Structure formats: structure tokens, C-alpha cells
Amino acid sequence: MHRPLAHSARLADDFDRVASRYDLLNRMNPGYRSHLRISAQRLGLVADARVLDLCCGTGLSSEALLRACPSVRVTALDNSRGMLEVARSKPALAAVRFVLGDAMDPAAAGASGPFDALFMAYGIRNVPDPDACLLRMRALLVPGGRAVFHEYSVADNPRAQLVWNAVATAVIIPLGAALTRSPELFRYLRRSVNAFDSVEVFCRRLRRAGFERVSVEPMDGWQRGIAHTFSACAPEPKP
């Protein structure tokens, strides 16, 4: 299902409002940072690799990339000014190039690549046209470049749906509302995860966009079956 373009602008405004409390909220989420690190490690980064971090938010995903390989050259993009202000304030991210722009078209914002790797955490379900977005992402990668999508997907797993909705209703929404006074953003989070592709549907979407060697790996803890690492590669030239 495609979402209207105005949706992206509303989300950016919502994230602007919660930016100052966003890291505090995520520190209360068991596994949030460790799961980002797991997916970043699964990217298989090498020294001096050029990495595009899409929907970087307050830079937690960029931190995970630098922990996985400290010498990588990270370009981090987000469409929320407030989130980027928080990210830019972190000394650990001083070497990261931050770009204000829409993940639907990173090149238009100045993140034109080419990149050796691409990382997108909790972002692909929020774009208005995921198929077009994936095609543009693949075009930014060098031949054989690797992409990792760290994302929730519960549509084909009744147990995961039950756990996700219980935790979102009982913990995420009330805690998010109390800390940020923006309950609708967290209600949207619950809805967007429920509406997103199943694991198999998203894998098919990646292949349809021209990615190869598509695979999926699970997370641990309460998010097992809920959060996943989706990995794929840009095609290499045929001999």
C-alpha cells in the first residue's frame, strides 16, 4: 500500500517534536541498540567503506555502523531537522556527514553515492512508495554493494502480531506519550508495523527491485519474530 507524500512531511514534524526525548525513550526499549548493532555487523563492512545510513534519526544507527567498523565513511540522511540536530550534537558522530532529505530520493538531497553499503533501520515501511524507493537505493550502490534493512515485520506470524500489539498497547504507546506528549506518533508506529509487508512479501519486493542474494535473519529476546535483518546485494556485471 502506497502512502501519500504529505504523510512523510507529517512524520518529519512528529519526529521534530519528539527528537529531544527520542534517545531516552529508546534506552528503555530492551535490545534496541544491541539489535541495531547486530544488523550493522551483518552488513559485513570493511575499512573505509562508503555507507549510506537512511532514516538515521538521532544517529543511533550511525553509531551502530561505526561500532561495527570504526573506519567506515558514513553519510546519514533524515528528513527531520530536529532529529539531525540531536545527531550532530554527538561527539562520537563528528566524522559523519549528515544530510537533510527524503529517503524516497537520497540523490536529490545530495547523497548521490556511489556507496559500498546501505543501511536503513525502521524506515522502509514509512516511505510513500517502497518499490520506487528500493529502485533508487539499488542505483546508489556499487555493483555487488550490500544493503541491510533493519525492520519490523509481523504480518505472517500470528504469535509475533499478538506480542507486538500487546507490547505496543501496554508499554510503547503510554510510555511514548508520557515522555514526549505525542501519543499519535506511537499509535502510528503500532499501525504501521501491522500494515507492513510479511517477511516473504518484503523479500519478494527486494528481488523485484533488482536486488540479489536476498536473505533474512532474526533478532533475539522479545523481538524474535518481530524485528529482522533483511540483507540483499546490488547485482554485479555479468561476465
NUPA-969714 format. One record per atom (N, C-alpha, C): atom name; x, y, z. Coordinates in Angstrom, 3 decimals. Example, Ala and Ser with C-alpha at 12.3 -4.5 7.8 and 13.67 -1.06 7.14 Angstrom:
NUPA-969714
R site        x        y        z
R    N   13.190   -5.690    7.800
R   CA   12.300   -4.500    7.800
R    C   13.200   -3.300    7.800
R    N   12.850   -2.250    7.080
R   CA   13.670   -1.060    7.140
R    C   12.900    0.030    7.870
end
This chain:
NUPA-969714
R site        x        y        z
R    N    0.848   -1.188    0.000
R   CA    0.000    0.000    0.000
R    C    0.890    1.247    0.000
R    N    0.654    2.142   -0.938
R   CA    1.419    3.382   -1.002
R    C    0.771    4.439   -0.115
R    N    1.582    5.267    0.512
R   CA    1.109    6.322    1.389
R    C    1.309    7.666    0.710
R    N    0.430    8.644    0.964
R   CA    0.560    9.950    0.313
R    C    1.835   10.652    0.724
R    N    2.337   11.520   -0.167
R   CA    3.565   12.250    0.115
R    C    3.429   13.124    1.349
R    N    2.231   13.665    1.592
R   CA    2.030   14.504    2.771
R    C    2.313   13.739    4.054
R    N    2.170   12.421    3.997
R   CA    2.439   11.585    5.161
R    C    3.881   11.755    5.623
R    N    4.838   11.816    4.687
R   CA    6.243   11.974    5.036
R    C    6.485   13.296    5.749
R    N    5.850   14.356    5.293
R   CA    6.012   15.661    5.942
R    C    5.439   15.642    7.352
R    N    4.290   14.990    7.531
R   CA    3.700   14.910    8.871
R    C    4.596   14.119    9.811
R    N    5.172   13.024    9.307
R   CA    6.079   12.235   10.140
R    C    7.298   13.050   10.547
R    N    7.846   13.827    9.609
R   CA    9.002   14.665    9.935
R    C    8.652   15.645   11.045
R    N    7.469   16.258   10.976
R   CA    7.034   17.181   12.015
R    C    6.894   16.466   13.357
R    N    6.327   15.244   13.318
R   CA    6.157   14.478   14.558
R    C    7.512   14.152   15.174
R    N    8.467   13.751   14.340
R   CA    9.788   13.415   14.864
R    C   10.532   14.660   15.357
R    N   10.301   15.799   14.722
R   CA   10.875   17.042   15.235
R    C   10.446   17.271   16.679
R    N    9.167   17.005   16.964
R   CA    8.623   17.279   18.297
R    C    9.193   16.345   19.358
R    N    9.544   15.106   18.972
R   CA    9.995   14.137   19.984
R    C   11.515   13.991   20.016
R    N   12.233   14.717   19.165
R   CA   13.670   14.485   18.990
R    C   14.455   14.559   20.291
R    N   14.139   15.530   21.137
R   CA   14.937   15.730   22.346
R    C   14.764   14.591   23.348
R    N   13.690   13.826   23.241
R   CA   13.423   12.720   24.166
R    C   13.588   11.352   23.514
R    N   13.950   11.331   22.240
R   CA   13.928   10.081   21.480
R    C   14.940    9.071   22.028
R    N   16.157    9.507   22.317
R   CA   17.171    8.575   22.815
R    C   16.799    8.044   24.192
R    N   16.223    8.897   25.038
R   CA   15.777    8.442   26.355
R    C   14.736    7.346   26.215
R    N   13.806    7.537   25.310
R   CA   12.768    6.534   25.089
R    C   13.366    5.211   24.622
R    N   14.319    5.274   23.709
R   CA   14.898    4.038   23.178
R    C   15.795    3.330   24.178
R    N   16.355    4.079   25.141
R   CA   17.128    3.416   26.195
R    C   16.241    2.529   27.055
R    N   14.941    2.806   27.059
R   CA   14.000    1.995   27.831
R    C   13.481    0.797   27.047
R    N   13.906    0.663   25.809
R   CA   13.482   -0.440   24.943
R    C   14.556   -1.526   24.977
R    N   14.312   -2.641   25.679
R   CA   15.325   -3.695   25.767
R    C   15.730   -4.189   24.379
R    N   17.008   -4.133   24.093
R   CA   17.516   -4.655   22.839
R    C   17.600   -3.670   21.702
R    N   17.085   -2.443   21.864
R   CA   17.041   -1.519   20.720
R    C   18.431   -1.274   20.150
R    N   19.373   -0.853   20.977
R   CA   20.714   -0.544   20.482
R    C   21.478   -1.800   20.099
R    N   21.330   -2.861   20.895
R   CA   22.059   -4.096   20.564
R    C   21.557   -4.698   19.264
R    N   20.268   -4.577   18.981
R   CA   19.734   -5.102   17.727
R    C   20.227   -4.287   16.528
R    N   20.330   -2.964   16.692
R   CA   20.917   -2.161   15.621
R    C   22.354   -2.605   15.340
R    N   23.109   -2.878   16.406
R   CA   24.493   -3.321   16.224
R    C   24.552   -4.668   15.519
R    N   23.630   -5.565   15.859
R   CA   23.603   -6.876   15.204
R    C   23.386   -6.707   13.702
R    N   22.404   -5.894   13.322
R   CA   22.146   -5.692   11.891
R    C   23.312   -4.982   11.217
R    N   23.935   -4.022   11.900
R   CA   25.090   -3.333   11.327
R    C   26.239   -4.311   11.104
R    N   26.451   -5.212   12.038
R   CA   27.504   -6.217   11.874
R    C   27.196   -7.146   10.701
R    N   25.928   -7.444   10.488
R   CA   25.532   -8.323    9.380
R    C   25.743   -7.664    8.022
R    N   25.995   -6.357    8.016
R   CA   26.291   -5.669    6.759
R    C   27.663   -6.058    6.224
R    N   28.528   -6.588    7.085
R   CA   29.841   -7.049    6.645
R    C   30.743   -5.929    6.167
R    N   30.800   -4.835    6.908
R   CA   31.561   -3.661    6.479
R    C   33.063   -3.900    6.526
R    N   33.770   -3.222    5.627
R   CA   35.231   -3.272    5.592
R    C   35.768   -1.854    5.750
R    N   37.053   -1.741    6.051
R   CA   37.679   -0.440    6.304
R    C   37.459    0.514    5.135
R    N   37.130    1.744    5.475
R   CA   36.965    2.841    4.523
R    C   35.764    2.691    3.592
R    N   34.878    1.756    3.880
R   CA   33.680    1.605    3.058
R    C   32.817    2.864    3.149
R    N   32.207    3.221    2.025
R   CA   31.277    4.354    1.976
R    C   29.878    3.817    2.248
R    N   29.267    4.308    3.335
R   CA   27.988    3.760    3.785
R    C   26.935    4.863    3.836
R    N   25.767    4.571    3.297
R   CA   24.629    5.476    3.385
R    C   23.684    4.948    4.451
R    N   23.455    5.759    5.477
R   CA   22.546    5.420    6.573
R    C   21.266    6.217    6.380
R    N   20.227    5.545    5.912
R   CA   18.957    6.202    5.605
R    C   18.029    6.182    6.812
R    N   17.285    7.284    6.999
R   CA   16.390    7.430    8.149
R    C   17.185    7.292    9.439
R    N   18.276    8.060    9.526
R   CA   19.237    7.907   10.620
R    C   18.724    8.424   11.943
R    N   17.689    9.268   11.945
R   CA   17.142    9.784   13.195
R    C   18.182   10.528   14.011
R    N   18.295   10.188   15.282
R   CA   19.244   10.840   16.176
R    C   20.643   10.234   16.099
R    N   20.870    9.400   15.098
R   CA   22.207    8.867   14.872
R    C   22.504    7.539   15.544
R    N   21.505    6.900   16.151
R   CA   21.755    5.616   16.798
R    C   22.187    4.555   15.791
R    N   21.622    4.607   14.597
R   CA   22.032    3.653   13.561
R    C   23.445    3.948   13.075
R    N   23.804    5.232   12.968
R   CA   25.171    5.590   12.580
R    C   26.167    5.134   13.646
R    N   25.800    5.265   14.919
R   CA   26.652    4.764   15.990
R    C   26.876    3.265   15.836
R    N   25.812    2.535   15.492
R   CA   25.931    1.083   15.314
R    C   26.879    0.746   14.163
R    N   26.807    1.503   13.081
R   CA   27.701    1.270   11.939
R    C   29.153    1.506   12.326
R    N   29.407    2.580   13.077
R   CA   30.781    2.898   13.475
R    C   31.311    1.907   14.506
R    N   30.447    1.344   15.314
R   CA   30.874    0.291   16.230
R    C   31.234   -0.974   15.459
R    N   30.482   -1.245   14.395
R   CA   30.766   -2.440   13.590
R    C   32.086   -2.309   12.844
R    N   32.414   -1.092   12.404
R   CA   33.666   -0.849   11.671
R    C   34.007    0.636   11.809
R    N   34.890    0.990   12.742
R   CA   35.124    2.405   13.068
R    C   35.635    3.267   11.921
R    N   36.229    2.661   10.892
R   CA   36.828    3.473    9.829
R    C   35.900    3.720    8.648
R    N   34.653    3.256    8.721
R   CA   33.760    3.478    7.590
R    C   33.420    4.952    7.469
R    N   33.090    5.361    6.244
R   CA   32.726    6.750    5.961
R    C   31.212    6.815    5.800
R    N   30.552    7.384    6.795
R   CA   29.094    7.346    6.861
R    C   28.491    8.661    6.378
R    N   27.545    8.554    5.445
R   CA   26.638    9.647    5.098
R    C   25.277    9.275    5.663
R    N   24.726   10.119    6.536
R   CA   23.482    9.792    7.229
R    C   22.396   10.798    6.843
R    N   21.259   10.296    6.409
R   CA   20.175   11.135    5.898
R    C   18.915   10.958    6.729
R    N   18.226   12.059    6.982
R   CA   16.918   12.011    7.625
R    C   16.138   13.248    7.184
R    N   14.803   13.169    7.249
R   CA   14.001   14.330    6.836
R    C   13.479   15.135    8.026
R    N   13.976   14.826    9.233
R   CA   13.600   15.584   10.426
R    C   14.771   16.453   10.870
R    N   14.588   17.756   10.822
R   CA   15.644   18.677   11.272
R    C   15.968   18.465   12.751
R    N   14.921   18.243   13.553
R   CA   15.118   18.064   14.979
R    C   15.960   16.850   15.299
R    N   15.687   15.740   14.619
R   CA   16.466   14.518   14.856
R    C   17.918   14.726   14.434
R    N   18.134   15.387   13.306
R   CA   19.503   15.624   12.840
R    C   20.263   16.559   13.783
R    N   19.571   17.518   14.376
R   CA   20.238   18.404   15.338
R    C   20.773   17.602   16.515
R    N   19.994   16.649   16.998
R   CA   20.452   15.794   18.089
R    C   21.637   14.949   17.626
R    N   21.545   14.374   16.435
R   CA   22.626   13.530   15.925
R    C   23.923   14.321   15.775
R    N   23.822   15.523   15.238
R   CA   25.022   16.342   15.008
R    C   25.687   16.760   16.320
R    N   24.947   16.767   17.406
R   CA   25.498   17.201   18.690
R    C   26.341   16.124   19.368
R    N   26.363   14.915   18.823
R   CA   27.053   13.798   19.477
R    C   28.515   13.751   19.044
R    N   29.456   13.881   19.984
R   CA   30.881   13.842   19.628
R    C   31.283   12.573   18.894
R    N   30.665   11.449   19.221
R   CA   31.031   10.183   18.585
R    C   30.703   10.167   17.097
R    N   29.857   11.107   16.660
R   CA   29.436   11.143   15.257
R    C   30.025   12.336   14.513
R    N   31.111   12.883   15.046
R   CA   31.705   14.086   14.453
R    C   32.149   13.869   13.011
R    N   32.534   12.659   12.660
R   CA   33.030   12.380   11.310
R    C   31.913   12.047   10.324
R    N   30.685   11.917   10.804
R   CA   29.562   11.551    9.935
R    C   29.095   12.773    9.157
R    N   28.816   12.580    7.888
R   CA   28.222   13.635    7.062
R    C   26.707   13.497    7.134
R    N   26.049   14.486    7.725
R   CA   24.596   14.447    7.872
R    C   23.924   15.245    6.756
R    N   22.837   14.690    6.228
R   CA   22.118   15.296    5.110
R    C   20.633   15.354    5.453
R    N   20.037   16.517    5.297
R   CA   18.595   16.658    5.444
R    C   17.945   16.315    4.113
R    N   17.098   15.301    4.113
R   CA   16.467   14.914    2.855
R    C   15.520   13.759    3.034
R    N   14.816   13.446    1.962
R   CA   13.791   12.410    1.948
R    C   14.409   11.090    1.486
R    N   14.163   10.031    2.231
R   CA   14.687    8.718    1.846
R    C   14.118    8.230    0.519
R    N   13.012    8.812    0.076
R   CA   12.467    8.428   -1.223
R    C   13.428    8.769   -2.362
R    N   14.254    9.799   -2.180
R   CA   15.176   10.200   -3.244
R    C   16.445   10.788   -2.623
R    N   17.309    9.948   -2.068
R   CA   18.516   10.447   -1.402
R    C   19.411   11.269   -2.320
R    N   19.506   10.875   -3.586
R   CA   20.389   11.588   -4.515
R    C   19.963   13.038   -4.668
R    N   18.660   13.294   -4.651
R   CA   18.171   14.664   -4.804
R    C   18.586   15.547   -3.631
R    N   18.848   14.923   -2.485
R   CA   19.270   15.679   -1.306
R    C   20.780   15.829   -1.227
R    N   21.492   15.199   -2.162
R   CA   22.945   15.289   -2.169
R    C   23.659   14.025   -1.760
R    N   22.909   12.986   -1.400
R   CA   23.511   11.688   -1.073
R    C   23.495   10.821   -2.325
R    N   24.340   11.185   -3.290
R   CA   24.261   10.578   -4.618
R    C   25.169    9.366   -4.810
R    N   26.087    9.145   -3.861
R   CA   26.938    7.967   -3.985
R    C   28.000    8.096   -5.052
R    N   28.505    6.966   -5.551
R   CA   28.047    5.621   -5.191
R    C   28.507    5.207   -3.800
R    N   27.756    4.261   -3.221
R   CA   28.056    3.763   -1.893
R    C   28.388    2.273   -1.959
R    N   29.259    1.858   -1.056
R   CA   29.607    0.442   -0.960
R    C   28.554   -0.343   -0.194
R    N   27.822    0.354    0.672
R   CA   26.820   -0.316    1.502
R    C   25.731    0.676    1.872
R    N   24.591    0.134    2.211
R   CA   23.424    0.936    2.573
R    C   22.760    0.310    3.782
R    N   22.381    1.141    4.746
R   CA   21.731    0.675    5.970
R    C   20.465    1.498    6.172
R    N   19.364    0.815    6.441
R   CA   18.099    1.519    6.692
R    C   17.391    0.831    7.845
R    N   17.273    1.530    8.961
R   CA   16.647    0.968   10.153
R    C   15.294    1.615   10.392
R    N   14.267    0.795   10.456
R   CA   12.912    1.254   10.774
R    C   12.448    2.358    9.830
R    N   12.779    2.230    8.547
R   CA   12.443    3.294    7.619
R    C   11.605    2.889    6.431
R    N   11.817    1.695    5.883
R   CA   11.200    1.364    4.603
R    C    9.677    1.296    4.711
R    N    9.144    0.948    5.875
R   CA    7.671    0.883    5.998
R    C    7.043    2.265    6.056
R    N    7.860    3.315    6.191
R   CA    7.324    4.672    6.301
R    C    7.340    5.452    4.997
R    N    7.983    4.938    3.951
R   CA    8.067    5.708    2.711
R    C    6.767    5.558    1.920
R    N    6.395    6.577    1.134
R   CA    5.118    6.514    0.416
R    C    5.081    5.502   -0.719
R    N    6.244    5.181   -1.303
R   CA    6.288    4.225   -2.411
R    C    7.533    3.350   -2.243
R    N    7.420    2.250   -1.496
R   CA    8.610    1.445   -1.211
R    C    9.272    0.867   -2.450
R    N    8.507    0.533   -3.481
R   CA    9.117   -0.039   -4.686
R    C   10.017    0.972   -5.385
R    N    9.524    2.198   -5.554
R   CA   10.344    3.242   -6.175
R    C   11.551    3.552   -5.305
R    N   11.349    3.564   -3.988
R   CA   12.444    3.839   -3.061
R    C   13.544    2.793   -3.194
R    N   13.172    1.532   -3.262
R   CA   14.158    0.459   -3.369
R    C   14.926    0.528   -4.688
R    N   14.246    0.871   -5.759
R   CA   14.935    1.016   -7.046
R    C   15.994    2.113   -6.973
R    N   15.659    3.227   -6.345
R   CA   16.624    4.329   -6.228
R    C   17.779    3.952   -5.308
R    N   17.479    3.206   -4.252
R   CA   18.553    2.752   -3.363
R    C   19.535    1.854   -4.111
R    N   19.000    0.902   -4.843
R   CA   19.880   -0.016   -5.577
R    C   20.770    0.745   -6.543
R    N   20.234    1.795   -7.166
R   CA   21.013    2.581   -8.121
R    C   22.164    3.331   -7.456
R    N   22.078    3.553   -6.136
R   CA   23.131    4.264   -5.420
R    C   24.292    3.364   -5.018
R    N   24.107    2.059   -5.116
R   CA   25.127    1.106   -4.691
R    C   26.083    0.757   -5.823
R    N   27.334    0.505   -5.463
R   CA   28.281   -0.027   -6.437
R    C   27.845   -1.444   -6.800
R    N   28.272   -1.968   -7.948
R   CA   27.948   -3.364   -8.274
R    C   28.396   -4.298   -7.150
R    N   27.475   -5.131   -6.705
R   CA   27.771   -6.038   -5.605
R    C   27.648   -5.414   -4.241
R    N   27.320   -4.100   -4.178
R   CA   27.170   -3.415   -2.895
R    C   26.053   -4.034   -2.076
R    N   26.216   -4.009   -0.772
R   CA   25.306   -4.711    0.123
R    C   24.352   -3.731    0.804
R    N   23.109   -4.151    0.974
R   CA   22.098   -3.361    1.666
R    C   21.516   -4.176    2.808
R    N   21.290   -3.517    3.942
R   CA   20.630   -4.156    5.077
R    C   19.477   -3.276    5.527
R    N   18.324   -3.898    5.699
R   CA   17.126   -3.233    6.198
R    C   16.791   -3.860    7.548
R    N   16.875   -3.050    8.589
R   CA   16.533   -3.500    9.936
R    C   15.096   -3.056   10.171
R    N   14.181   -4.038   10.241
R   CA   12.764   -3.633   10.202
R    C   11.869   -4.633   10.928
R    N   10.741   -4.104   11.400
R   CA    9.691   -4.943   11.960
R    C    8.886   -5.589   10.824
R    N    8.482   -6.838   11.045
R   CA    7.557   -7.497   10.118
R    C    6.848   -8.608   10.881
R    N    5.512   -8.486   10.993
R   CA    4.743   -9.460   11.775
R    C    3.578  -10.056   10.990
R    N    3.401   -9.654    9.737
R   CA    2.160   -9.963    9.017
R    C    1.925  -11.457    8.816
R    N    2.999  -12.260    8.760
R   CA    2.806  -13.695    8.517
R    C    3.022  -14.526    9.775
R    N    2.964  -13.889   10.931
R   CA    3.290  -14.583   12.187
R    C    2.285  -14.189   13.265
R    N    1.228  -15.000   13.480
R   CA    0.204  -14.634   14.471
R    C    0.763  -14.410   15.874
R    N    1.732  -15.219   16.281
R   CA    2.313  -15.031   17.615
R    C    3.031  -13.677   17.701
R    N    3.797  -13.354   16.650
R   CA    4.502  -12.079   16.637
R    C    3.511  -10.911   16.656
R    N    2.409  -11.036   15.926
R   CA    1.383   -9.995   15.938
R    C    0.831   -9.798   17.346
R    N    0.556  -10.914   18.029
R   CA   -0.003  -10.847   19.376
R    C    0.966  -10.153   20.332
R    N    2.238  -10.554   20.283
R   CA    3.237   -9.958   21.175
R    C    3.427   -8.485   20.845
R    N    3.563   -8.174   19.553
R   CA    3.784   -6.782   19.153
R    C    2.648   -5.879   19.633
R    N    1.419   -6.270   19.383
R   CA    0.291   -5.421   19.747
R    C    0.114   -5.307   21.261
R    N    0.441   -6.366   21.989
R   CA    0.367   -6.304   23.448
R    C    1.404   -5.333   23.995
R    N    2.642   -5.437   23.511
R   CA    3.703   -4.562   23.993
R    C    3.446   -3.117   23.557
R    N    3.018   -2.931   22.303
R   CA    2.760   -1.578   21.815
R    C    1.645   -0.905   22.616
R    N    0.590   -1.663   22.903
R   CA   -0.560   -1.094   23.607
R    C   -0.267   -0.840   25.078
R    N    0.414   -1.781   25.713
R   CA    0.619   -1.689   27.156
R    C    1.845   -0.888   27.552
R    N    2.845   -0.804   26.652
R   CA    4.111   -0.182   27.042
R    C    4.499    0.972   26.125
R    N    4.629    0.698   24.823
R   CA    5.214    1.683   23.913
R    C    4.371    2.949   23.814
R    N    3.074    2.802   23.596
R   CA    2.225    3.978   23.412
R    C    2.118    4.804   24.698
R    N    1.783    4.195   25.849
R   CA    1.696    5.034   27.055
R    C    3.031    5.621   27.482
R    N    4.130    4.864   27.347
R   CA    5.431    5.406   27.721
R    C    5.853    6.521   26.769
R    N    5.657    6.290   25.469
R   CA    5.983    7.326   24.494
R    C    5.171    8.585   24.704
R    N    3.904    8.420   25.002
R   CA    3.046    9.578   25.249
R    C    3.488   10.337   26.489
R    N    3.858    9.615   27.538
R   CA    4.270   10.258   28.780
R    C    5.571   11.035   28.607
R    N    6.507   10.490   27.849
R   CA    7.810   11.129   27.690
R    C    7.811   12.248   26.657
R    N    6.973   12.130   25.624
R   CA    7.047   13.073   24.509
R    C    5.779   13.900   24.311
R    N    4.685   13.510   24.930
R   CA    3.394   14.161   24.737
R    C    2.942   14.111   23.278
R    N    3.366   13.057   22.582
R   CA    2.954   12.859   21.179
R    C    2.435   11.436   21.003
R    N    1.290   11.118   21.605
R   CA    0.796    9.734   21.542
R    C    0.504    9.251   20.140
R    N    0.099   10.167   19.237
R   CA   -0.287    9.727   17.907
R    C    0.878    9.119   17.153
R    N    2.111    9.607   17.380
R   CA    3.273    9.037   16.709
R    C    3.434    7.566   17.073
R    N    3.168    7.219   18.319
R   CA    3.365    5.842   18.764
R    C    2.171    4.956   18.399
R    N    1.001    5.562   18.299
R   CA   -0.128    4.807   17.742
R    C    0.130    4.504   16.269
R    N    0.714    5.499   15.561
R   CA    1.093    5.261   14.171
R    C    2.113    4.127   14.070
R    N    3.087    4.092   14.990
R   CA    4.078    3.021   14.982
R    C    3.403    1.659   15.043
R    N    2.468    1.494   15.960
R   CA    1.762    0.216   16.060
R    C    1.045   -0.121   14.756
R    N    0.322    0.851   14.192
R   CA   -0.423    0.597   12.964
R    C    0.508    0.274   11.800
R    N    1.603    1.027   11.686
R   CA    2.495    0.844   10.530
R    C    3.150   -0.516   10.533
R    N    3.491   -1.026   11.719
R   CA    4.090   -2.365   11.799
R    C    3.057   -3.413   11.395
R    N    1.833   -3.261   11.864
R   CA    0.784   -4.216   11.489
R    C    0.502   -4.200    9.989
R    N    0.643   -3.024    9.371
R   CA    0.305   -2.888    7.944
R    C    1.448   -3.263    7.018
R    N    2.663   -3.390    7.547
R   CA    3.823   -3.612    6.695
R    C    3.832   -5.035    6.124
R    N    4.653   -5.209    5.082
R   CA    4.807   -6.498    4.413
R    C    5.113   -7.631    5.386
R    N    4.687   -8.819    5.018
R   CA    5.212  -10.013    5.680
R    C    6.676  -10.186    5.282
R    N    7.377  -11.053    5.978
R   CA    8.784  -11.312    5.661
R    C    8.937  -11.738    4.210
R    N    8.127  -12.671    3.772
R   CA    8.262  -13.173    2.401
R    C    7.886  -12.118    1.377
R    N    6.861  -11.329    1.653
R   CA    6.454  -10.280    0.708
R    C    7.563   -9.240    0.561
R    N    8.197   -8.854    1.668
R   CA    9.270   -7.864    1.547
R    C   10.478   -8.457    0.820
R    N   10.785   -9.713    1.050
R   CA   11.877  -10.349    0.302
R    C   11.571  -10.345   -1.189
R    N   10.321  -10.618   -1.554
R   CA    9.944  -10.571   -2.969
R    C   10.053   -9.150   -3.505
R    N    9.706   -8.169   -2.681
R   CA    9.797   -6.774   -3.101
R    C   11.250   -6.400   -3.408
R    N   12.175   -6.867   -2.571
R   CA   13.597   -6.606   -2.802
R    C   14.059   -7.225   -4.126
R    N   13.652   -8.453   -4.375
R   CA   14.055   -9.115   -5.630
R    C   13.450   -8.390   -6.829
R    N   12.216   -7.943   -6.691
R   CA   11.551   -7.221   -7.789
R    C   12.272   -5.920   -8.109
R    N   12.911   -5.329   -7.099
R   CA   13.668   -4.091   -7.308
R    C   15.059   -4.352   -7.887
R    N   15.382   -5.614   -8.114
R   CA   16.658   -5.945   -8.734
R    C   17.743   -6.373   -7.775
R    N   17.432   -6.465   -6.483
R   CA   18.423   -6.946   -5.525
R    C   18.602   -8.457   -5.659
R    N   19.788   -8.910   -5.342
R   CA   20.112  -10.330   -5.397
R    C   20.569  -10.812   -4.024
R    N   20.689  -12.131   -3.879
R   CA   21.148  -12.751   -2.627
R    C   20.377  -12.220   -1.420
R    N   19.066  -12.213   -1.560
R   CA   18.185  -11.711   -0.502
R    C   18.079  -12.760    0.603
R    N   18.237  -12.331    1.844
R   CA   18.116  -13.242    2.981
R    C   17.538  -12.490    4.170
R    N   17.098  -13.224    5.179
R   CA   16.533  -12.616    6.381
R    C   17.029  -13.382    7.593
R    N   17.396  -12.634    8.638
R   CA   17.855  -13.228    9.890
R    C   17.089  -12.611   11.054
R    N   16.868  -13.378   12.135
R   CA   16.029  -12.891   13.236
R    C   16.819  -12.104   14.267
R    N   16.071  -11.442   15.143
R   CA   16.613  -10.852   16.355
R    C   16.340  -11.797   17.525
R    N   16.861  -11.418   18.703
R   CA   16.640  -12.245   19.878
R    C   15.697  -11.540   20.842
R    N   15.493  -12.130   22.009
R   CA   14.657  -11.516   23.033
R    C   13.194  -11.441   22.634
R    N   12.485  -10.463   23.206
R   CA   11.046  -10.380   22.950
R    C   10.742  -10.024   21.506
R    N   11.745   -9.495   20.773
R   CA   11.507   -9.109   19.384
R    C   11.799  -10.236   18.386
R    N   12.083  -11.437   18.874
R   CA   12.268  -12.554   17.945
R    C   10.959  -12.805   17.192
R    N   11.032  -12.844   15.872
R   CA    9.841  -12.975   15.045
R    C    9.167  -11.648   14.746
R    N    9.642  -10.564   15.380
R   CA    9.061   -9.237   15.179
R    C   10.030   -8.350   14.391
R    N   11.267   -8.242   14.857
R   CA   12.301   -7.464   14.164
R    C   13.239   -8.405   13.421
R    N   13.707   -7.946   12.253
R   CA   14.504   -8.802   11.377
R    C   15.614   -7.996   10.702
R    N   16.640   -8.710   10.293
R   CA   17.650   -8.154    9.397
R    C   17.386   -8.695    7.999
R    N   17.009   -7.822    7.082
R   CA   16.859   -8.193    5.680
R    C   18.139   -7.764    4.950
R    N   18.806   -8.700    4.301
R   CA   20.053   -8.408    3.596
R    C   19.875   -8.665    2.103
R    N   20.547   -7.867    1.295
R   CA   20.473   -8.027   -0.166
R    C   21.687   -7.358   -0.797
R    N   21.934   -7.678   -2.054
R   CA   23.072   -7.111   -2.766
R    C   22.642   -6.550   -4.115
R    N   23.293   -5.470   -4.526
R   CA   23.105   -4.978   -5.880
R    C   23.731   -5.969   -6.853
R    N   23.172   -6.133   -8.031
R   CA   23.721   -7.109   -8.976
R    C   25.125   -6.717   -9.443
R    N   25.918   -7.715   -9.754
R   CA   27.243   -7.497  -10.319
R    C   27.169   -7.693  -11.826
R    N   28.067   -7.053  -12.573
R   CA   28.046   -7.208  -14.039
R    C   28.201   -8.672  -14.442
R    N   27.456   -9.055  -15.433
R   CA   27.564  -10.420  -15.939
R    C   28.831  -10.583  -16.765
R    N   29.545  -11.711  -16.613
R   CA   30.770  -11.898  -17.397
R    C   30.483  -12.069  -18.874
end
